């Protein structure tokens, strides 16, 4: 009897044929209703993951072997990247919203409340707060966070025996919460342009670039102990470090790591910078540093025409934090013009007054609609553009460069939206992503996978009870709420 070979199965171009790989022992398989790639939806989607969480199979057909498959009623989006976090500030979320009549309240007065919080927390409390925050990030769909970390010293401003003590606490929090972390130790030296640091900034301060590099090296050493941790480096802002030391830090800093910097967040910062060095902050950055795609410029709120054009052409990434920028009254980034010039961007949650990535996307878009009186902030499919841009540029902000949202050899990091939820269940594939982005809150999320493992499932975090107990203890001890 003549034998016939089976017809070839459809597969992604990145998926190896069965003969090109080992048998599927030890591989965990999922079936999703759809999985989102840059080019669109793969439906259905079968994903095989090895013991390290790396994808070994990705296709709209299952592998030939008879295997068990976990069927998930959901649409898998790539896990979002939270490219700017000050974890300790989660302890004060919602506490700076009482504005007595006749007083002026802005970023600079809010900063006083932040200093009070920074001087109150001890290492155990910081770790508990960060763990709760990171667990919440995973719950709403973030799978990687960049911790812009400047709480380096004890409450008296003295070095810990381990220079990277608090950085290591941030990593421990990420491990317990099940999120990947890029630790970004921050160089913070001054109290303003040409001013000595203030006493309430004492936990932040590295006096020289050499002292900062020692902190960075200590942070590099602790990173070696954690598989899902990586490193970036940073200068806090132009007002927080001597301008010559900024140049030294960037030029002598690691060439392979992403570089992060606050810039042009507040109008007063523009005025003070002009008075100090006769240049606007972004103008100084562009004129004095080799700005390229390693740069992640946080906020960049107040730019003139020449700055926004040069910034877009540089290949640098702007990190927008819409909920925090709105909460602090920073202003509105010129996204409409920036995108038309080819500018790159991603999102962060900064002070964590808001966490949901879909809300951050909507705030970005709707603010542009309000100031332009036009609905088409982005050409074509706005939801697809925003998600694709956030994932690609967000990964670069973390120091990660991957080919597609999902691919063989990449980790399975995904947020799963319930495919049976109202509106979504009866929406065409063409309109699905826009429906998720523009109508969803976190209740539509059925779970989050990091390295192919459920960290959150059915709104329950794997370590949720213990994390909440430790967080509540820390908050009660602080007595700030």
ROLOLUM-727442 format. One record per residue: x, y, z of N, C-alpha, C in turn; residue in three letters. Coordinates in steps of 0.001 Angstrom, whole numbers, plus 500000, padded with zeros to 6 digits. Layout:
REM ROLOLUM-727442
XYZXYZXYZALA ...
END
This chain:
REM ROLOLUM-727442
500851498801500000500000500000500000500877501235500000UNK 500591502154499083501424503337498952501153504300500103UNK 502240504823500710502102505786501791502154507202501230UNK 501358508073501782501313509473501341501787510367502472UNK 502665511301502146503112512267503146501983513230503454UNK 501849513625504718500807514605505052501099515933504387UNK 500050516676504070500244518008503481500894518920504500UNK 501719519873504055502417520750505002501439521601505801UNK 501797521814507069500971522642507948501361524112507791UNK 500384525012507835500743526437507846501579526746509077UNK 502541527630508927503371527995510065503930529384509872UNK 504321529984510962505027531259510896506392531015510274UNK 506942532029509627508262531876509000509346531618510024UNK 509085531960511284510076531755512334509971530382512988UNK 508914529617512643508670528358513327509440527222512658UNK 510289526486513383511019525371512783510086524208512479UNK 510383523485511428509651522263511129509956521206512178UNK 509053520231512361509306519213513382510664518543513259UNK 511105518306512037512400517666511848513581518539512174UNK 513339519836512342514412520779512620514657520971514110UNK 513873520304514935514004520511516366513823519187517090UNK 514098519191518375513942517974519153512470517690519402UNK 512181516502519888510821516137520235510297517049521348UNK 508980517004521553508351518017522398508313517659523879UNK 509157516697524294509194516415525721509598517678526503UNK 508884517912527593509207519069528418508680520380527883UNK 507927520343526787507369521552526200505929521709526666UNK 505592522916527115504230523252527499503563523942526322UNK 502349523485525964501642524059524816500383524808525259UNK 500172525940524610498961526727524788498244526856523438UNK 496932526962523511496156527374522343495383528630522716UNK 495672529727522016494958530988522200494020531198521013UNK 492930531920521243492037532235520121492776533044519058UNK 493632533957519504494474534745518589495687535239519362UNK 496751535517518621497931536139519203498331537301518296UNK 498716538412518883498988539619518090500457539696517698UNK 500698539790516393502015540072515847502008541471515230UNK 503182541962514852503247543289514230502349543376513001UNK 502319542293512227501567542304510978500093542002511166UNK 499687541656512382498272541376512625498086540143513498UNK 496881539605513472496513538499514351496824537143513717UNK 497353536233514494497492534826514122496370534082514834UNK 495473533447514047494263532852514623493989531472514012UNK 493774530466514853494128530427516272495650530419516401UNK 496148530385517617497595530403517820497985529293518790UNK 498839528400518308499414527360519155500842527767519496UNK 501148527787520785502462528234521247503046527162522158UNK 504240526693521817504974525776522664506086526507523388UNK 506265526210524668507233526911525502508082525894526245UNK 509416526080526239510293525149526945510401525518528425UNK 511210524776529155511297524974530605511865526343530984UNK 512551527007530044513089528347530290512132529458529871UNK 510950529067529398509963530055528988510136530557527569UNK 511008529905526794511249530333525412510309529608524456UNK 509844530327523471508919529763522489509654528795521563UNK 509110527592521442509677526582520546508761526292519369UNK 507500526670519481506516526425518417505553527590518375UNK 505281528091517170504348529207517006503677529058515658UNK 502395528706515661501705528391514419500206528469514629UNK 499465528510513512498009528401513632497556526943513614UNK 498525526018513640498250524590513725499068523996514868UNK 498564522944515517499356522290516563500476521473515954UNK 501497521120516719502556520256516198502008518855515914UNK 502757518089515147502279516777514718502164515793515868UNK 503021515928516864503000514988517972501697515095518765UNK 501273514001519345500106514018520221500544514591521564UNK 500026515733521899500466516413523124499261517036523817UNK 499431517362525096498407518082525841498539519574525559UNK 497417520237525404497397521667525108496473522365526103UNK 496952523447526720496084524266527565495344525251526670UNK 494034525091526610493223525959525773492829527208526554UNK 493144528366526005492896529639526671491900530444525847UNK 490762530784526441489761531600525755490190533061525849UNK 491123533400524988491634534753525086492463535166523893UNK 492671536473523802493529537078522793494828537489523476UNK 495953536999522973497252537250523599497928538447522940UNK 498186539466523724498981540612523295500359540507523939UNK 501387541054523299502699541048523953502642541825525262UNK 503334541337526273503384542062527544503925543462527333UNK 503314544445527976503729545835527800504990546125528603UNK 505695547164528174506950547584528794506705548875529565UNK 506961548869530849506798550074531667508173550724531792UNK 508418551744530980509776552254530785510190553347531768UNK 509340553650532776509745554671533750508967554486535040UNK 509686554082536095509055553822537387509909554362538518UNK 509252555062539473509834555373540775508994554603541792UNK 509411553382542133508536552473542873508104553026544217UNK 509001553682544953508654554131546305507493555122546301UNK 507297555835545171506244556838545107504843556233545102UNK 504745554916544886503434554262544970502842554423546364UNK 503691554550547379503217554710548755502466556019548960UNK 502685557008548075502019558302548233500962558553547166UNK 500634557546546373499625557721545321498303558148545940UNK 497775559270545476496507559783545969496608560658547201UNK 497816560897547719497964561645548961498277563129548758UNK 498432563555547524498774564969547270497651565660546502UNK 496410565290546807495273565788546017494357566722546812UNK 494797567149547984494032568111548776494632569501548540UNK 493867570380547894494384571687547480493604572796548193UNK 494078573258549328493348574300550075493119575548549229UNK 491985576176549439491631577387548691492690578471548887UNK 492998579148547794493921580274547863495384579908547810UNK 495703578610547666497102578187547588497453577803546161UNK 498731577862545855499229577447544547499869576072544691UNK 499408575131543876499918573758543965500345573327542572UNK 501626572956542419502133572524541130503179571435541348UNK 503935571123540315504957570089540407505915570332541563UNK 506279571594541761507327571919542730506821571774544160UNK 505538572033544405504989571778545735504733570285545933UNK 504296569600544877504146568136544951505473567497545330UNK 506571568059544815507889567475545061508230567462546547UNK 507710568424547302507957568439548746507310567238549426UNK 506121566865548975505465565675549516506248564422549136UNK 506807564416547931507625563282547494508866563141548369UNK 509535564276548684510720564218549548510364563631550916UNK 509226564022551451508796563515552747508621561998552700UNK 508027561515551615507865560069551439509223559392551321UNK 510125559977550540511447559383550319512242559264551607UNK 512067560223552514512816560215553771512175559326554833UNK 511003558781554551510263558007555545510474556502555433UNK 510754555999554236510708554552553999512055553898554287UNK 512009552730554940513227551958555162513321550847554113UNK 514432550125554034514598549126552963513509548064552921UNK 513077547538554076512026546527554077510715547095553535UNK 510410548324553923509182548952553443509260549235551947UNK 510420549695551501510604549952550067510385548685549274UNK 510945547584549744510785546315549029509330545873548998UNK 508627546012550112507222545611550165506359546475549246UNK 506640547781549222505886548699548352506145548367546882UNK 507413548165546540507760547852545150507148546530544719UNK 507134545542545618506577544234545265505087544353544949UNK 504352545081545791502924545295545536502710546024544219UNK 503485547077543993503378547839542746503643546951541539UNK 504725546199541591505087545371540446504052544280540202UNK 503483543727541286502425542730541117501213543345540419UNK 500883544585540773499795545282540095500131545548538627UNK 501382545896538351501781546081536958501538544813536146UNK 501930543667536704501723542406535992500226542164535795UNK 499442542456536803497994542229536708497374543007535558UNK 497868544215535285497287545026534207498040544875532888UNK 499026543971532824499594543627531531501027544015531263UNK 501713544638532230503142544898532049503930543647532421UNK 504949543330531630505800542180531937507263542579532134UNK 507581543866531991508944544360532178508861545801532649UNK 509682546144533652509678547493534194511100548042534222UNK 511239549315533885512505550032534050512404550854535319UNK 513174550480536332513128551173537623514177552277537647UNK 513711553510537514514552554709537506514834555037538969UNK 515941554511539471516148554322540902517161555324541462UNK 516669556207542368517603557180542956517538557230544482UNK 516873556290545121516821556249546581517977555370547072UNK 519198555905546983520398555082547132520861554884548572UNK 520629555867549454521264555867550775520228555716551890UNK 520722555632553128519806555508554258519166556861554580UNK 518342556890555602517586558109555900518473559289556301UNK 519689558997556745520636560057557103521526560457555930UNK 521334559812554789522162560104553624523470559344553590UNK 523615558335554453524855557552554503524753556333553593UNK 525901555924553046525944554750552189525601553493552992UNK 524855552595552362524716551254552919526028550495552692UNK 526266549453553502527458548633553284527490548077551873UNK 526326547666551388526159547298549984525683548544549254UNK 526531549132548416526164550374547733524862550237546954UNK 524590549027546484523394548783545683522281548139546501UNK 522260548397547810521282547766548707519846547957548219UNK 519456549195547956518059549433547587517796548934546162UNK 518794549037545297518643548454543968518382546962544038UNK 519090546287544930518871544846545085517488544571545670UNK 517000545453546519515625545303547019514612545438545870UNK 514888546329544930514004546476543770513968545189542947UNK 515139544591542781515208543343542018514488542224542760UNK 514685542140544080513988541127544871512470541304544756UNK 512022542550544747510594542822544580510103542335543219UNK 510881542585542183510495542148540840510427540630540753UNK 511393539955541377511396538490541364510125537957542027UNK 509781538483543176508597538007543908507311538343543152UNK 507301539482542495506111539898541747506016539218540389UNK 507124538632539924507102537913538656507226538792537431UNK 507869539961537580508057540863536450509544540970536150UNK 509885541182534892511279541432534521511620542885534852UNK 512891543127535141513282544467535568514585544898534906UNK 514607546137534451515844546817534087516094547866535165UNK 517112547624535970517453548552537050518287549690536475UNK 517848550915536746518533552090536204518969552977537367UNK 520164552737537923520668553614538982520851555032538430UNK 520408556001539204520348557383538725521432558226539390UNK 522134559004538578523104559982539075522341561245539440UNK 522362561583540735521672562768541265522671563489542161UNK 522996564746541852524134565413542489523802566789543057UNK 522894567531542413522676568947542724521244569199543203UNK 521037570391543755519715570809544188519006571691543179UNK 519588571871542028519074572731540977520264573225540164UNK 520026573983539108521109574458538261522105575280539086UNK 523317574751539262524365575445539984524186575492541490UNK 523231574715542035522923574773543467523368573501544176UNK 523803573646545402524133572477546213522862571690546519UNK 523003570376546772521812569584547093521173570038548401UNK 519878569882548491519139570225549696519180569052550671UNK 519078569302551966519106568215552944518070567131552672UNK 516884567503552206515846566500551971516104565652550729UNK 517170565966549971517584565131548837518728564191549209UNK 519032564075550499520260563403550914520314561917550571UNK 519186561281550398519205559850550054519551559614548588UNK 519546560685547784519716560539546338521155560725545869UNK 521985561387546658523152562102546138524395561229545940UNK 524966561335544734526339560900544438527116562178544134UNK 528183562438544873528846563737544782529602563946543482UNK 530128562872542915530937562967541696530542561863540723UNK 530982562016539486530723560955538504531436559670538900UNK 532627559780539508533333558574539974532522557838541035UNK 531931558596541942531096557969542972529889557290542339UNK 529304557935541314528178557318540606528605556034539908UNK 529774556051539276530233554843538576530467553683539548UNK 530860553980540784530990552923541797529625552312542111UNK 528618553165542200527259552682542410526805551830541228UNK 527109552288540026526717551547538826527405550185538787UNK 528681550144539162529415548877539175528834547932540227UNK 528484548464541400527855547627542428526518547085541938UNK 525790547895541202524511547453540645524729546367539598UNK 525771546521538804526111545507537800526399544162538454UNK 527055544186539606527388542947540313526132542237540809UNK 525177542980541339523983542303541849523111541769540721UNK 523148542427539558522371541967538411522764540538538019UNK 524035540207538199524528538884537797523781537748538491UNK 523177538023539624522535536975540414521084536710540028UNK 520557537460539060519131537357538739518940537211537225UNK 518253536142536840518121535825535417517285536850534659UNK 516290537443535304515366538338534612515600539806534952UNK 516847540130535318517220541504535621518325541962534681UNK 518250543225534282519286543816533438519548545232533945UNK 520438545935533269520934547221533773520842548301532712UNK 520507549518533148520665550712532348521424551734533181UNK 521684552917532629522293553968533442521652555300533120UNK 521878556289534010521068557488533919521696558670534630UNK 521394559843534114521505561109534831520074561563535089UNK 519774562003536311518393562350536631517849563419535691UNK 518562564540535576518107565672534766519237566678534686UNK 519072567671533827520103568699533713520213569521534990UNK 519095569700535698519132570506536921519772569751538083UNK 519877568406537977520310567585539107521776567168539039UNK 522468567478537950523881567100537807524614568231537087UNK 525825568525537536526668569525536853526759569187535366UNK 526646570175534521526581569926533077527825569210532552UNK 528987569569533049530203568868532623530197567413533081UNK 529658567174534271529579565798534768528571564963533986UNK 527564565616533447526626564890532572527361564369531346UNK 528161565240530726528928564812529549529894563693529904UNK 530571563831531035531511562793531468530794561464531697UNK 529664561517532367528924560300532698528468559582531443UNK 527920560322530499527474559657529272528652559155528447UNK 529674559985528265530789559613527397531629558477527968UNK 531738558402529296532538557353529922531693556175530406UNK 530393556301530279529501555239530737529483554063529778UNK 528822552968530175528788551745529349528162552012527986UNK 528828551548526943528360551815525582527215550892525165UNK 527044549788525886526062548797525470524718548959526183UNK 524633549887527157523428549996527969522555551168527534UNK 521227551043527696520349552192527430520600553300528435UNK 520459554550527980520697555737528803519375556478528966UNK 519030556837530220517754557491530516518006558857531154UNK 517135559820530845517299561194531330515956561907531328UNK 515568562515532472514438563453532487514845564717531733UNK 513959565274530930514313566532530261513047567313529908UNK 513112568626530120512082569570529656510689569217530161UNK 510612568767531438509310568380531982508473569592532362UNK 509120570612532921508403571745533496508859573070532880UNK 507942574035532779508296575344532220509364576041533056UNK 509295575888534378510315576497535240511697575924534925UNK 511754574657534586513023574040534202513593574709532955UNK 512725575049532014513165575740530794513753577109531154UNK 513010577848531972513447579190532379514773579150533133UNK 514878578206534082516095578107534890517291577689534043UNK 517071576790533093518162576326532234518651577453531321UNK 517723578215530769518097579366529937518919580374530740UNK 518511580606531953519228581569532793520621581066533156UNK 520770579758533310522032579179533771523044578986532639UNK 522582578495531504523556578179530437523165578740529078UNK 522123579555529043521706580231527814521208579263526746UNK 520768578108527188520162577138526271518948576510526943UNK 517975576113526133516862575321526632517355573898526933UNK 516700573149527830517225571824528204517419570876527021UNK 516392570717526177516552569787525054517599570304524075UNK 517674571613523890518700572185523022520091571826523551UNK 520286571947524875521587571601525460521902570127525241UNK 520942569257525452521162567816525257521574567534523817UNK 520849568086522872521129567827521455522477568413521023UNK 522860569531521620524115570183521247525340569555521914UNK 525154568899523062526303568477523864526476566966524004UNK 525472566194523658525560564743523759525258564127522401UNK 525840562974522155525605562287520880524291561519520974UNK 523201562240520761521871561670520960521560560678519839UNK 521221559454520235520931558392519274519893557450519864UNK 519766556251519277518689555366519725518961554693521065UNK 520082554986521707520301554532523086519633555457524094UNK 519250556647523667518687557653524563517203557409524803UNK 516811557532526074515410557477526467515129558730527282UNK 514467559692526639514293561024527189512882561134527776UNK 512844561187529100511574561071529814510849562418529839UNK 509578562392529454508645563523529421508845564392528173UNK 509957565128528081510210565986526900508990566848526582UNK 508367567382527605507061568024527448507118569324526664UNK 508107570159526956508118571515526412509245571663525396UNK 508921571410524132509904571480523044509477572518522019UNK 510464573207521438510147574112520338510250573364519012UNK 509982574064517921509917573405516615511227572732516230UNK 512336573429516443513632572873516060514002571669516927UNK 513674571744518204513993570634519107513212569381518738UNK 511945569534518445511142568350518162511563567707516841UNK 511961568531515887512446568005514611513764567263514796UNK 514709567874515507516014567245515730515891565986516578UNK 515002566006517551514810564842518401514275563665517587UNK 513286563920516752512732562853515909513796562283514976UNK 514625563132514420515662562679513488516781561904514177UNK 516951562109515481518062561484516211517882559984516416UNK 516641559502516362516367558101516663516166557830518135UNK 516242558870518977516029558697520412514574558351520698UNK 514357557833521890513043557402522329512545558357523407UNK 511324558864523249510699559664524294509853558732525157UNK 510024558820526471509232558022527408508144558918527981UNK 506923558659527568505778559450528014505112558771529207UNK 504689559568530173504032559060531389502729559830531561UNK 501722559544530725500551560424530635499797560634531934UNK 499571559572532724498788559765533950499549560635534939UNK 500850560417535088501644561252535987501777562672535454UNK 502038562820534156502176564158533574500890564965533741UNK 499748564282533598498473564958533833498289565303535293UNK 498628564360536185498466564580537614499320565737538111UNK 500527565876537569501446566923538008501251568246537268UNK 500381568248536259500174569473535501501370569849534645UNK 502110568843534171503326569117533397503044569866532107UNK 502033569415531384501772569925530046501550568759529111UNK 501439569050527817501109568031526827502226567940525796UNK 502806566757525666503839566517524656503259566686523248UNK 504070567173522332503598567454520974503639566182520119UNK 502835565224520516502860563917519872502467563967518395UNK 501475564741518059500981564782516678502104565160515712UNK 502837566230516029503936566649515153505098565656515202UNK 505382565160516384506519564253516585506367562974515765UNK 505192562404515785504948561158515056505052561386513547UNK 504544562506513072504631562786511637506079562948511183UNK 506963563302512113508391563427511798509137562101511979UNK 508406561047512344509032559730512511509586559470513891UNK 509183560258514903509710560099516253509280558813516926UNK 510138558296517786509889557042518515509517557333519972UNK 508677556457520571508217556702521933507711555417522572UNK 507607555449523895506977554374524648506367554985525906UNK 505888554148526829505191554675528001505815554177529302UNK 505564554953530371505915554564531728504859555095532667UNK 504856554603533909503834555064534850504414555930535962UNK 505722556147536005506365557199536798505971557152538270UNK 505044558022538713504655558077540123503520557118540454UNK 502972556439539424502000555348539599500651555807540127UNK 500276557038539798498930557493540089497922556745539217UNK 498396556232538087497624555366537202498532554278536678UNK 497959553097536354498797551968535938498366551314534629UNK 497107551406534255496605550638533119497183551146531795UNK 497907550305531044498509550778529780497481551273528773UNK 496293550674528743495280551130527790494849552555528113UNK 494759552896529401494431554267529772495536555237529361UNK 496785554794529484497907555649529063497816555935527559UNK 497497554902526766497341555098525320496224556093525035UNK 495093555919525700493955556803525435494271558243525810UNK 494973558430526934495334559798527323496252560440526286UNK 497220559680525776498109560209524740497302560698523545UNK 496396559856523076495618560167521875494619561291522130UNK 493852561189523212492766562139523427493273563550523715UNK 494411563682524361494957565026524593495285565709523274UNK 495805564929522322496092565509521005494805565912520296UNK 493764565108520448492479565442519836491909566735520428UNK 492099566906521726491560568091522381492287569363521972UNK 493602569294521798494340570511521441494311570791519943UNK 494049569749519122494042569932517667492636570030517093UNK 491635569599517867490248569491517386490129568552516191UNK 491069567609516092491053566583515057491110565209515726UNK 490474564211515119490427562880515719491563561977515265UNK 492203562313514147493220561403513587494625561814514046UNK 494900561583515328496250561844515849497275561015515092UNK 496907559763514823497793558823514122497114558373512837UNK 497878558260511775497313557817510498497045556318510538UNK 495964555908509887495653554482509797495063553947511092UNK 495451552732511453494930552030512623495655552545513868UNK 495019553451514613495665554098515753496052553092516825UNK 495177552129517102495457551147518156496667550300517794UNK 496722549825516556497854548997516124499147549798516174UNK 499081551062515729500288551883515776500779552045517207UNK 499891552396518137500317552654519506500884551402520167UNK 500205550280520008500687549043520633502027548634520044UNK 502136548638518716503388548220518074504551549124518469UNK 504311550427518515505371551374518859505800551206520310UNK 504833551075521219505159550893522635505984549626522856UNK 505638548550522184506365547297522393507787547414521853UNK 507946547898520642509289547958520034510179548967520756UNK 509702550190520951510538551198521597510675550941523093UNK 509629550381523700509716550023525117510780548977525368UNK 510855547981524501511897546959524651513282547567524522UNK 513463548483523588514764549143523453515116549926524716UNK 514123550539525337514364551266526585514859550337527681UNK 514463549064527595514903548068528568516256547456528213UNK 516753547756527015517971547118526546517710545804525861UNK 516478545604525372516069544355524725515769544634523264UNK 516230543772522375515971543936520948515485542605520389UNK 514180542491520176513586541250519696512920541476518344UNK 512762540394517566512336540502516182510870540868516012UNK 510019540159516699508583540357516537507956540380517919UNK 506665540597517988506016540541519294506237539165519922UNK 506055538131519101506284536753519527507064536043518427UNK 508044535237518805508823534492517814509517533328518503UNK 509813532289517716510570531159518240511913531661518764UNK 512270531208519967513507531627520601513339532805521539UNK 512183533495521472511885534601522376511054534088523551UNK 511120534780524696510271534380525825508799534644525539UNK 507943533810526109506507534043526006506090534964527149UNK 506050536264526864505577537287527796504330537884527178UNK 503175537664527802501916538042527166500870538423528193UNK 500006539357527791498809539666528563497620539134527767UNK 496714538429528460495616537745527800494309538460528103UNK 493645538927527053492333539548527191491249538520526899UNK 490242538482527745489157537506527657488412537659526334UNK 488466536631525517487831536699524198486313536584524278UNK 485792536227525455484347536071525623483689537301526244UNK 484473538321526568483892539503527213483051540302526212UNK 482100541051526747481174541786525882481922542758524977UNK 481327543107523871481915543908522795483006543133522068UNK 484005542666522809485133541977522183484692540677521515UNK 483814539924522186483399538616521692482741538705520319UNK 482083539804520030481328539942518786481938540961517830UNK 483226541220518010483926542193517173484788541482516152UNK 484841541986514937485650541389513875487136541515514201UNK 487928540668513559489373540723513760489920542095513385UNK 489352542696512356489809544010511900489678545063513001UNK 488608544994513769488326546015514785488668545572516200UNK 489246544392516344489469543824517673490437544652518520UNK 491602544990517946492606545688518751492117547077519146UNK 491447547771518228490906549088518566489868548980519675UNK 489068547929519658488083547726520717488779547501522052UNK 489846546708522052490587546469523288491234547750523805UNK 491879548500522923492617549689523359491680550797523816UNK 490599551024523069489781552204523332488588551952524256UNK 488293550687524584487136550442525460487469549632526711UNK 488679549105526826488945548125527882489451548754529168UNK 489036548157530278489723548359531537490333547019531940UNK 490940546974533114491674545769533488490764544570533749UNK 489443544789533868488534543665534117488471542712532933UNK 488866543161531757488871542275530588490075541324530577UNK 491064541584531417492279540772531407492036539478532176UNK 492305538357531525492131537068532202493431536550532798UNK 494562537118532409495816536689533011497027537246532301UNK 498181537055532919499454537510532362500486536400532506UNK 501176536126531408502231535112531360503585535797531270UNK 504525535362532086505910535822531996506781534583531892UNK 507605534524530839508411533335530552507544532079530507UNK 506363532218529891505498531068529683504806530550530923UNK 504851531307532016504238530867533274503178531873533692UNK 502028531347534150500985532235534646501450532907535943UNK 501648534205535894501939534959537112500629535476537702UNK 499747535922536827498392536307537218497423535505536364UNK 496421534891537015495409534123536298494065534378536946UNK 493092534735536113491755535071536618491823536152537699UNK 492675537143537452492837538316538329493533537997539654UNK 494045536776539815494717536390541053496210536189540809UNK 497029536903541571498475536776541465498934535544542228UNK 499926534850541679500415533616542294500888533833543722UNK 501488535002544011501967535308545365501151536429546016UNK 499929536615545534499174537808545876498922538020547351UNK 498543536968548077498187537156549488499390537635550293UNK 500505536954550166501697537327550935502175538726550562UNK 502091539074549281502512540407548833501638541489549468UNK 500336541246549484499418542247550042499618542395551552UNK 499848541289552253500062541354553695501303542193554014UNK 502399541943553295503637542696553535503459544168553190UNK 502732544447552119502480545833551717501649546562552770UNK 500592545929553230499730546558554241500511546857555516UNK 501387545944555905502221546159557085503101547394556901UNK 503732547502555743504610548642555461503837549954555493UNK 502657549980554902501867551206554849501386551610556242UNK 500998550617557022500573550936558402501730551519559205UNK 502926550977558984504093551474559709504418552916559306UNK 504230553247558043504552554604557566503586555650558146UNK 502358555245558379501338556150558941501185557437558116UNK 501314557294556800501189558489555956499832558584555254UNK 498988557578555446497720557583554742496556557841555688UNK 
END
